[in-house]
Amino acid sequence: MNVIYPLAVPKGRRLCCEVCEAPAERMCTACTVTYYCGPVHQKADWGSIHAKICQLLIPLRTSMPFFNSEEERQHGLQQLQRRQEHLIEFCYTVAQKYLFEGRHEDAVPAALHSLRFRMNVHGLSSVELVPAYLLLAEASLGLGRIVQAEEYLSQAQWTVLKSTDCSNATHSLLHRNLGLLYIAKKNLEEARYHLANDIYFASCAFGTEDVRTSGGYFHLANIFYSLKKMELADTLYTKVSEIWYTYLSSHYQALLHARTQQTDLLGKQFMNDTGLDEAQEAEAIRILTSILIIQESTSTQAPQKGILILKTLGILYYLMLEFSKAQVAAVSQPPVAVRTQADRTAVPLLKRMPATGQALNIQHGWHGQLSSLL
């Protein structure tokens, strides 16, 4: 049974729902330290984040054991803080990934967990709370709850204003979410102002050609696209595509070099990866796929732009070890006859990728198709 009996609750203790903070009526029987107002919120939290962190919550929400010395007690407290810091980043990444996948309802519980852990570690007025507020604001926008999004953004803005050490990266995220808010409110002039600030602060933090800056270019391009300013939109979409292609192709070359070194020195196989977390991978897929759809419908005279995006998606999926999707991206490229010389010289990266026959179960097919395309 997961129903809470009031007489079993210690006097003076108030049990709150993990999702809405209403009085709790049931608990998770797996960890026995998480409570809900009803089955709807329990199911929502489980599907979002609780299933992933259920057992990790037990040491955080139960009394600390007795320690024989002050040194042991301090060590125990440090371990507790490290666990919370780990959960802050884990919940934040999971919530981000849900947002980029369009799963706004699922992102809310994960973002709330990140916010509460941040409050426990950093306090109620720390600038470290801002990223979690911004996640909740973006999730609210995705769900059409503009008023709630404004409340979260107001909290984030007030926290930033009170802080004396807010990073450029945090300023960038704040302006990006304010830009998205004004897009939702159809105030495109104000949205452009905030997205321009997003790009400025992201460039200060990471550089103008960094993948973390590309999101600002993408959202600004969407505004120009909605305003029918196709030339400006196309320029920014192309820039975003080139940033991701440059990053992924360079990362692959570095991995290939490291793979050769490891095979020579250690005699063991090197595993590919993207150098991104799951949220960034989801962001890349969403952005590149959106640009591809837009350019396929508008850039009939410039097929090379679509080819660049397909190549980029192919490399990304390959590094994510999703070989079937990488194959689809490879075979979706137009035939050689429609390509420019610049395309043919930019493509060879996929062709040089090591064979993945066994994993793909198409030992000759995929690479044969790539060879015919390149």
C-alpha atoms as one frame of an Amber mdcrd trajectory, in Angstrom:
protein
   0.000   0.000   0.000   1.231   3.504  -0.783  -1.496   5.425   1.038  -0.357
   7.598   3.965  -2.210   7.144   7.225  -2.377  10.462   9.155  -1.904   8.793
  12.545   1.407   7.332  11.342   2.858  10.777  10.582   4.865  12.357  13.453
   3.115  15.279  15.102   4.088  18.619  13.583   5.440  17.105  10.369   3.769
  18.188   7.111   4.127  15.900   4.129   3.890  17.683   0.755   3.414  16.509
  -2.808   6.676  16.352  -4.730   5.094  18.008  -7.772   2.649  20.641  -6.476
   3.464  20.876  -2.739  -0.163  20.202  -1.784  -0.789  17.994   1.309   0.373
  14.470   0.511  -1.867  11.424   0.636   0.416   8.709  -0.743   4.093   7.849
  -0.942   6.527   5.961  -3.144   6.848   2.472  -1.679  10.247   1.954  -3.318
  12.056   4.739  -1.423   9.419   5.664   1.247  10.774   9.243   1.363   8.821
  10.829  -1.520   5.191  11.890  -1.239   2.349  12.857  -3.574  -1.110  14.388
  -3.450  -2.530  11.620  -5.617  -1.850   9.002  -8.298  -1.743  11.533 -11.160
   1.275  13.419  -9.818   2.928  10.206  -8.628   2.702   8.748 -12.120   3.915
  12.004 -13.702   6.944  12.220 -11.398   7.812   8.553 -11.896   7.719   8.844
 -15.674   9.737  12.058 -15.651  12.571  11.656 -13.165  11.712   9.683 -10.020
  12.329   6.264 -11.576  15.889   7.379 -12.345  16.726   8.792  -8.901  14.407
   6.900  -6.524  17.078   5.071  -4.529  19.450   8.048  -4.613  16.956  10.073
  -2.572  17.004   7.767   0.451  20.306   8.945   2.004  19.364  12.578   1.278
  15.992  12.417   3.018  16.746  10.229   6.022  18.582  11.113   9.214  22.363
  10.925   9.083  23.900   8.045  11.055  25.817   8.590  14.278  29.492   9.381
  13.688  32.305   8.611  16.136  34.250  11.779  15.402  33.877  15.277  13.999
  36.104  14.276  11.085  33.707  11.470  10.117  30.723  13.806  10.461  32.326
  16.381   8.153  33.143  13.649   5.655  29.523  12.495   5.764  28.275  16.034
   5.152  30.627  16.464   2.204  29.385  13.216   0.670  25.801  14.381   1.144
  26.545  17.666  -0.632  28.308  15.885  -3.511  25.256  13.659  -3.975  22.997
  16.690  -4.129  25.309  18.462  -6.593  25.279  15.374  -8.791  21.477  15.261
  -8.698  21.284  18.981  -9.515  23.121  18.443 -12.801  21.461  15.114 -13.574
  17.913  16.433 -13.103  18.802  19.590 -15.038  20.146  17.593 -17.995  17.129
  15.278 -18.035  14.730  18.256 -17.978  16.673  19.965 -20.784  16.547  16.810
 -22.881  12.785  16.578 -22.447  12.395  20.205 -23.549  14.432  19.701 -26.708
  12.352  16.604 -27.463   9.144  18.598 -27.016   8.125  16.707 -23.861   7.266
  19.789 -21.814   5.001  18.041 -19.307   7.741  15.535 -18.466  10.299  18.331
 -18.035   8.437  19.972 -15.134   9.058  17.371 -12.372  12.732  17.005 -13.331
  13.203  20.791 -13.311  11.468  21.061  -9.922  13.852  18.474  -8.479  16.822
  20.443  -9.814  15.424  23.638  -8.292  14.881  22.086  -4.840  18.344  20.535
  -4.740  19.818  23.902  -5.739  17.935  25.572  -2.884  19.252  22.986  -0.426
  22.856  23.421  -1.547  23.069  27.125  -2.447  20.262  28.812  -0.501  17.052
  30.543  -1.537  18.564  33.640  -3.170  21.574  32.214  -5.006  22.108  32.874
  -8.691  22.553  29.093  -9.025  18.752  28.842  -8.907  18.377  30.747 -12.174
  18.970  27.830 -14.618  16.201  25.815 -12.921  13.791  28.781 -13.037  14.543
  29.109 -16.749  13.828  25.426 -17.374  10.468  25.773 -15.632   9.722  28.917
 -17.639  10.506  27.186 -20.935   8.399  24.165 -19.974   5.513  26.487 -19.069
   5.811  28.236 -22.453   5.706  24.875 -24.194   2.515  24.044 -22.308   0.955
  27.392 -23.213   1.075  28.681 -19.622   2.431  32.141 -20.394   1.508  33.718
 -17.043   3.318  30.971 -15.138   6.329  31.332 -17.443   6.420  35.064 -16.702
   6.426  34.340 -12.960   9.429  32.019 -13.256  11.252  34.496 -15.479  10.545
  37.327 -13.028  12.109  35.230 -10.256  15.116  34.560 -12.469  15.501  38.241
 -13.389  15.230  39.383  -9.775  17.823  36.824  -8.683  20.221  37.985 -11.417
  19.709  41.638 -10.517  20.582  40.950  -6.875  23.699  38.984  -7.801  27.133
  40.535  -8.225  28.782  37.486  -9.801  26.323  36.281 -12.435  28.156  34.625
 -15.334  27.811  35.517 -18.998  26.416  32.026 -19.606  23.573  32.637 -17.130
  22.842  36.057 -18.675  22.700  34.329 -22.058  20.182  31.743 -20.866  18.027
  34.417 -19.237  17.855  36.546 -22.383  17.184  33.471 -24.543  14.173  32.521
 -22.435  12.942  36.110 -22.367  13.207  36.076 -26.155  11.113  32.893 -26.301
   8.554  34.479 -23.973   8.131  37.513 -26.216   7.915  35.272 -29.286   5.028
  33.470 -27.580   3.447  36.875 -26.835   3.905  37.929 -30.513   6.141  40.853
 -29.501   8.877  40.156 -32.032  10.694  43.466 -31.565  11.274  42.765 -27.870
  12.123  39.157 -28.697  14.829  40.304 -31.146  16.318  42.565 -28.471  16.642
  39.737 -25.959  17.951  37.208 -28.496  20.591  39.700 -29.613  21.644  39.981
 -25.968  21.617  36.202 -25.716  24.059  35.965 -28.635  26.263  38.694 -27.138
  26.566  37.063 -23.708  26.959  33.562 -25.186  29.724  34.863 -27.457  31.477
  36.410 -24.450  31.221  33.119 -22.565  31.925  30.579 -25.314  32.829  32.382
 -28.546  30.806  33.288 -31.625  31.279  29.898 -33.304  30.435  27.656 -30.352
  27.495  25.234 -30.429  26.211  26.818 -27.195  25.914  30.130 -29.015  24.128
  28.601 -32.003  20.788  28.385 -30.193  20.539  32.187 -30.142  21.226  32.360
 -33.895  18.562  29.702 -34.476  15.803  31.469 -32.534  16.685  34.804 -34.138
  16.503  33.146 -37.559  13.032  31.864 -36.692  11.910  35.447 -36.055  13.231
  36.638 -39.423  11.581  33.617 -41.062   8.210  34.522 -39.514   8.695  38.096
 -40.743   9.344  36.774 -44.301  12.895  38.158 -44.237  14.193  35.052 -45.941
  17.692  36.266 -46.754  18.485  37.092 -43.123  16.862  33.905 -41.885  18.735
  31.774 -44.410  22.067  33.379 -43.464  21.541  32.548 -39.791  20.242  29.028
 -40.472  23.328  28.366 -42.599  25.584  29.691 -39.840  23.962  27.358 -37.303
  24.417  24.384 -39.643  28.071  25.254 -40.239  28.761  25.639 -36.504  27.403
  22.166 -35.790  29.147  20.603 -38.797  32.495  22.157 -37.826  32.161  20.995
 -34.228  31.101  17.418 -35.028  33.587  16.868 -37.856  36.446  18.242 -35.733
  35.358  16.132 -32.772  35.221  13.038 -34.952  38.732  13.678 -36.257  39.985
  14.034 -32.679  38.279  10.775 -31.717  39.743   9.041 -34.749  43.228  10.200
 -33.752  42.686   9.089 -30.147  41.333   5.759 -31.365  44.484   5.140 -33.370
  46.677   6.034 -30.415  44.725   3.852 -27.988  44.720   0.915 -30.347  48.476
   1.248 -30.815  49.407   1.809 -27.177  46.760  -0.032 -25.207  45.453  -2.542
 -27.679  41.775  -1.882 -26.940  38.878  -0.609 -28.997  37.924   3.082 -28.763
  34.241   3.906 -28.262  32.831   6.836 -30.233  30.982   9.675 -28.513  29.760
  13.167 -29.326  31.417  15.147 -26.521  27.911  16.422 -25.678  25.479  15.547
 -22.924  22.074  14.051 -23.756  20.363  17.434 -23.678  22.846  18.951 -26.148
  22.436  15.959 -28.460  18.648  16.410 -28.363  19.098  20.148 -29.022  21.302
  19.460 -32.046  18.800  17.008 -33.521  15.880  19.389 -32.996  17.672  22.423
 -34.446  19.168  20.644 -37.452  15.944  18.815 -38.276  13.945  22.060 -38.051
  16.384  23.870 -40.356  16.322  20.970 -42.823  12.522  21.084 -43.039  12.543
  24.863 -43.572  15.318  24.806 -46.177  13.752  21.922 -48.104  10.592  24.002
 -48.453  12.309  27.278 -49.408  15.836  26.705 -50.816  15.047  24.869 -54.031
  17.987  26.582 -55.734  20.524  25.672 -53.056  20.395  21.923 -52.386  23.931
  22.036 -50.961  22.555  23.585 -47.779  20.319  20.592 -47.205  23.239  18.303
 -47.980  25.332  20.008 -45.288  22.612  19.411 -42.677  22.201  15.764 -43.680
  25.953  15.250 -43.425  25.935  16.877 -39.995  23.055  14.700 -38.808  24.808
  11.643 -40.208  27.977  12.382 -38.217  25.956  13.142 -35.084  23.985   9.903
 -35.245  27.147   7.973 -36.020  28.892   9.366 -32.944  25.772   8.608 -30.887
  26.114   5.014 -32.150  22.671   5.213 -33.753  23.859   3.676 -36.992  20.468
   3.101 -38.619  19.645   6.825 -38.332  23.100   7.710 -39.627  22.425   5.497
 -42.625  19.097   7.227 -43.292  20.829  10.631 -43.238  23.497   9.349 -45.615
  21.112   7.844 -48.173  18.809  10.900 -48.015  21.452  13.069 -49.686  20.802
  14.027 -53.333  22.798  12.282 -56.077  26.270  13.438 -57.021  25.008  15.178
 -60.138  23.277  17.943 -58.172  26.221  18.677 -55.878  28.687  21.491 -56.171
  32.434  21.017 -56.071  32.431  22.532 -52.574  30.001  19.832 -51.434  32.126
  17.028 -52.861  35.202  18.291 -51.059  33.352  18.795 -47.766  31.648  15.380
 -47.660  34.486  12.836 -47.305  34.294  12.709 -43.512  31.468  10.166 -43.498
  33.270   8.074 -46.083  36.361   7.829 -43.880  34.418   6.603 -40.851  35.441
   3.098 -39.725  33.271   0.169 -40.727  30.272  -0.612 -38.537  29.094  -3.714
 -40.346  28.295  -5.948 -37.417  26.486  -3.234 -35.463  24.529  -2.172 -38.539
  23.999  -5.729 -39.782  24.649  -4.340 -43.264  28.348  -5.009 -43.604  28.602
  -3.713 -47.135  25.319  -1.901 -47.717  25.760   1.343 -45.769  29.322   2.026
 -46.846  28.449   1.096 -50.393  25.619   3.598 -50.357  27.866   6.249 -48.866
  30.501   5.624 -51.512  27.934   6.053 -54.278  26.746   9.305 -52.720  30.210
  10.728 -52.178
